[in-house]
Amino acid sequence: MDYAHKLITVEEALSKVKTGDQIVTGLGSAEARLFVMNLHTIADRVNNVTITNCLPMCDAPFIKEEYKDSFNVDGWFYSPALRKAHKNGNISFIPNHLHLAGSKRLHHVTPDLYVGACSMPDKHGYVSLSLSNTYEKMTIDQAKLVILEINPNMPYTYGDVELHINKIDYLIEADYPVPVLPEVQSNEKDEKIGQYIASYIQDGDCIQLGIGGIPNAVANYLHDKKDLGVHTEMLTTGLMRLAKLGVITGEKKTLHRGKMVATFALGTQELYDYLDHNPAIMILDGSYVNDPAIIGLNDHQISINTTLEIDLTGQCCSESIGSLQFSGTGGQADTAIGAQNSKEGKSFIALYSTAMVKNPLTGEREEVSKIVPQLKPGAAVTLSRNDVDFVVTEYGVAALRGTNIRERVHRLIAIAHPDYREDLLKQAKDLGILM
């Protein structure tokens, strides 16, 4: 299909941005890379332009302090670039559960412009939003102007990510490599945690995995399983490998049988090649995929997430270090609650028992327990103690579902690092958590 009449240059796209505009771009590798990497070039003629993004992969110049009068960033999930730039004062986090991120934002703000990445148009005139439909398509429906970067390197995925070019105002031709997320090698702690979690997963279970050494280790210990299914927020390289091995078939799923369901994908080039025109993959709207009620329709749903710190009652802080925003809530609560809605479902929260952190007084790094009597002042509670299920460290598994506070304290101390157990018990008594 001829689309030449919709083509514009990135400079022409930038000329459409006005002072005070609200701009939304895609999640992760669905970000409009050409647009955001050149946005700073119009800083001298606009101010108070707000860009809403989620896990941006580009270290774009517009977030630098020198451009803070021209641009603000509202982020659903911080990446390293946003963490670094947060101190500039023009970057702010949007508290959210991922399945409601798009709809709640649209309730608050009507976007003037949506810019994102997509596949090349097919012979019928459809592009695929490719690697994310977490909030992208619902935002496109509401945006006053829609500009997409068509890129032959973006995989053509299926689900509800297809969009006819008649729904798009302008197209920019692009040819950049799709941003990849390198695989993280699992360490000894990851391996132990991975073994513990994998021992709970049975043939035919439906799984959700995230990113990092622990989820990768879990995937490595699932090679002997059969007929696993996938209903996950993020489709990863580890899940792709299990599918290639025949471990994931989806044949036992009770929802979307035979399909791997996700709301976005992020990983290696091998993953992107696997996704391209693969009818076994469904990239669906995040408001559907991450809805705990929908997740619960999958029997034997297993949710596996990680946290930064957990207190002795089970409150999980997975997104901040004290009051400093580190990442985001994402779909942790969505998937943890959804798995427990499921028939025979289970939710796992994993963490190392300790971490090396810088002492603010000495500047030296020292080991601290990540299982603590109380969360740091200002810490965000990502998963409430009401919704925690299994907690896993390299020292074992604490089953917390239905337990009282006294039981939780003892079970969590039992999987803490041995060097901290006695002090944790003492502090629990001193604080009145235990009497």
N, C-alpha and C positions, 0 to 999 in steps of 0.2 A: 504493500500500500504506500502511496506517495505521501510523505509527511514533510516535504521540503518547505512548504509554506509556514510550518510551525517552528522552523529552526531559527535560533538566534545565537549570538555569541555570549560568552559569560559576561563581557562588558555591557552588552545590551540588557542582560538580565539584571545586573547590578544597578543599571540606570533606573530601574523600576522601583528601587527601594527608596522610601521617603522617611523623613524624620518622624519618630514615634511609631513606626511600623512594628507589628508583631509577626515574627517569622518562625516557622517550625521546620526542622529538618529531620531526616530519618535517623533511626537507631543504629549505632555501631557502623557496620559496613554499608548500610543503606543511606548514610550521610551524603549530602551533595558536595563532594570533595572540591570540585572546581570552584563552586560558588563560595564555600566557606574559606577556602585558602586565599581567595582574592577579595573577600569582603572588606578587609582593612583599607583597600585602595580608595574607598569612598568616604573614609572617616572625616575628611575635611569638609564635606557638604551635608552630613546628617548628624543628628544626635538623638539619644534616647531610643535607639533601635534595640528591640529585645529579641534574642534568638533563643528559642526553646529547643533543647536537645536531650539526648539520652545515650550515655556511654560513648561519647564521641571518640573516634579513632584518629582524627586529624589534630595535630598540634598547631591549630590555626593561629596566625598572627593577630587576628582581631581581638583575642582575649587578653592581649598584653596590656599592662597598666597604662601605657601611653594612649590607648584608644578607649579608655573607660568612660569618657564623656560621650562618646559616639555609640558604644555598644554595651548592652547588658546581656548576661546569660542566665537563663533559668533552666536548671538541669534536673531531670527526673532521676538520673543515676550518674554519679561522678566517675570520671576516668582520671588517670594520673595528671593529665593536662589541666583539668578543672580543679583538682586538689591543689595543684601548684599555684594556680591563678586566683584561688579563692580569697587570698589576702588582699587582692587589688580593690575589693569592695564593691565590684559590679557583678559579682557572680553569686547566685543564691540557689539553694536546693528547694525542690518542690516535694514536700512529703506526699507519699502516695503508696497505695497497693497497685501493682502493675496492671491488674485487670480493670482498674478504674482510672488509670492515669490519663488516658485520652479523653474520656467522657467528662471527668471532673475539670480538666483544663479547659475544655471547650465550653463548659458552663461558665467559666470565669473570664475567658478571653476568646474573642473571635480572631483567628489568624488572618492577617492581610496577605500573607504569602506562604505557601508550602513549597519547599525545594527539597528534592531527594534524588536518589539514584534508581535506575531501573534497567531492565534488559532492553535489547533491541526489539523493535516491533516485529511481530510475526506477519505472515501473509494476510491475516485477517484484520490487521491493524491493532492488535493487542500487545501491550507491553506487560511484563511481570514486575511487580515491586520487589521481587527477587528474595532478598535476605531478611526482610522484616515486614510484618503487618501488625506490630504491637499496638500502634495508634495511627499509623500512616494513612490507611485508607479512610478512616473516619475523619481525619484532619483534612484530607483532600476534598472530601464532600462538603466541608464547611469553609474552606479557605476562599478568599476573594480572588486569588490568582495562584495558579499551579504551574510550576516549572520543574521539569524532570531532566536529569542528565542520562541520556541513553548511552549505554556502554556495552560493547560486545563481550567484555570480560565478565559481566554480571550474569550469573546462571538464571535460566528461565525456570522458575518454580511454579507449582500449582497449589490450588487451595481456594482462597478468595483474594488472591493478590493480583489477578489479571485486571487490566484497566485499558479501555479503548482510548486511542489517542484523541478521539473527539472530546474526551473528558479533561484533556490536558491543554492548557493555554499555550505553552511554549516548550520546546525541546532544545537542549544543548547537546551537541555531539561531544562525547568524551571517550578516552581510550586508556585511562589509568588502570593499573593493576588493582584488583579488589583487596582492600586491607585485610591482612590475615592476623590471626591470633596464634602465635607459636605454641606448640605443645609444651606443657610444663612437665618436667621429669619428676616422678614420684620419689620421695626420699624414704628413709626407714620408717619414720612416723606415719607417713602417708600409707605405706604398705600395711602396717599393722591395723590402722583404722579401716583401710579398704577391706582387709580380710574379715574383720569383725562385722562390717555392714553386709558384705557379700554372703556371709553365712546365714543371714536372715532372708535372703532373696531366693524364692522358689521358682521352678519352671512355670512359665505362663504368667508371671507377674508383669505388671505394667510400670515402667520406671520413668523417673524424672531425675536428671543429673545436671549439675552446673559445670563450672570451669575450675581448673586448678589441679594441684597435685593429688588432693584427696579424691575428687570425683574420677580422675584418671586412674587412680589405684583401684577404686571400686570396679571400674569397667574392666580392668585387667584381670580381676578375679571372677568375672562372670563368663569366661570362655566355655565353661562346662555346662552352662545353663541351656535350656531349650525353650523355644517359642516365647521369648520375652516380647513385650509390647512397649511402645513409647508414646507417652503423652507428657510433653515437657515444654517448659517455657523456652528453653534454648536448645537448639540442635547442635551437638558438638562433634568434634572429630572422633572422640571415644565412642559415641553412639554409632557413628557411621562405620567404624571398624567392626563393631559387634554385628551390625547388619550385614556387612560383607562376609563375615564368618558364618552367617546363617544362624547366629544366636538370637537375633531379633527377627521375628517373622510377623508378629502381631496377630497370629492366628487365634489366640485365646482372648483377645480384647473383647470387651463388651460394648465399646464405643469406637466407631471408625475401625472396624476389624481389618487387619491387614495393612493399615496405614501408620506411618510414623507422623505424629501430629506435633507441631511446634508453632510458636508465634514469631520466632526469629532464629537465625542461624549465624554462628560465628566460629571460625576455626581456621584450618589450613586450606591451601589450594586444593588438596585432595578432597576435602569435604565439599568445596564449591563445585568441583568437577562431578562429584557424585550426585549433587542436587539437581544438576542441569537436566531438564526434561525428564525427571524421574517421577513417574506416577505413584510411586510408593510413599512420596513425601507430600504432606499437606501443611502449608503455611497459612494459618488461619488467624482471624482477628484476636488480638490479645484480650479483649473483653470477654471472649468466649473461651479461649484456650485456658486462661488463668482463673476463670471463675471457679471458686471452690465447689460450687454446686455441680458444675460440669465435670470437674476433675473427679468428684466423688462418684460419677456414673461409671467410671472404670473400676471394675472389681480388682482387688489385689493391687491397688495403686501404691507405689513406693516413692516417697519424696526424700531426696538427699540434698541437704544444704549445709553450709558452713557458717560459723559465727566467730566473732572476734573475742567475745567475753561473755560469760554466763555467771549469774549469781546463784547463791545456794538455794533459792526458791525456784529457779528455772527461768528467770527472765533473760532473754538473749539480746545482746547488743551486737548486731552484725553489720552496722553501717557507719558508726562514728567512733572516734577515740575521745572519750569525754564528750564535750560539746562540739568538737571539730568534725565536720562532715567528712567521711572517708570514701564512701561509695553510695549505696542507696538501699532502700527496702527491697526494691525489685519485686520478685514474685515469691519471696520466702514465706510470708504468711499465707499467700494464696495457695501455694502448693502444699505447705505443711497442714493447713486446715483441710484442704481438699482431699489429701491422702487419708486423713482420719475420718472423713465423710464416707470413704470407700468401704465396701464390704471386704474385710480382712486387710485393709490398708494399713500402712505404717509410715511414720515420718521420722527421719533421722536428722539430727543436728550434730555436726562433727567439728572438732577443734583440737589443736594441740593442747596438752596440759599446761605448757609454759610458753613464754615468749621472751625475747631479748629486747628490752626497751631502754631508751636513754634516760638516765637519772637527771632531772632538771637542775639539780644542785651541783653535781660533779661533772656532768657531761659524759660520764662513762656509761656504757651499756651494761645492764644487769638483768639477770633472769627474774621473772615474776610469774606468779600463777595466773592462768587465764580463767580458772574457776575461783570466784571471789565472793566474799561475804556480801558485798554490795557493789553495784556497778559504779563506775567513775561518775563524779558529779557532771550532770549535763548529758550523760549517755542516752542515746535514743534506744528505746525498747522496740526492737524490730519484730520479735516474736514474744508475745506475752507468756507468762507462766501458765496461763490457762490453756495454751495451745501447744505446749512442748510435749513431745512423746518420748522418743529414744534420744539420749545424748551419748556421744561416743568420743573417747580420746584414745591415745595409744595404750592406755591402761585398762580399757574395757568399755562396757556398755552399761548405762544407767537407764532403766526403764521407769519413766516417770508418770505414765498415763494413770490417772486416778489416784495417785499417791498424795498423802498429806505432806505438810511442810517438814515435819520431823523425818519422815521417810526420805524425802528429797535430799535433805541436808546430808544424811548418812550415805545415800547412794551416790551423790555427786562427789563427796569427799573420797569415796572409795575409788573413783576413776581420776582423781587429781594426782599430780606428781607426789610421790611419797614424801619428799622434803617439806611439803606444805600442808600435809593432812592434819598434823597435830595443831598447827596454828589456826587453820580454818575452823576446826572444831572449837577451839578456844574463843575465836572471834564470834562464832555463831552464838555461843553462850553469852558472851559479853554484850552483844547487841540485842539479846532477847529473842533471837530467831529460834533458839533452843532454850528451854528452861530446865 
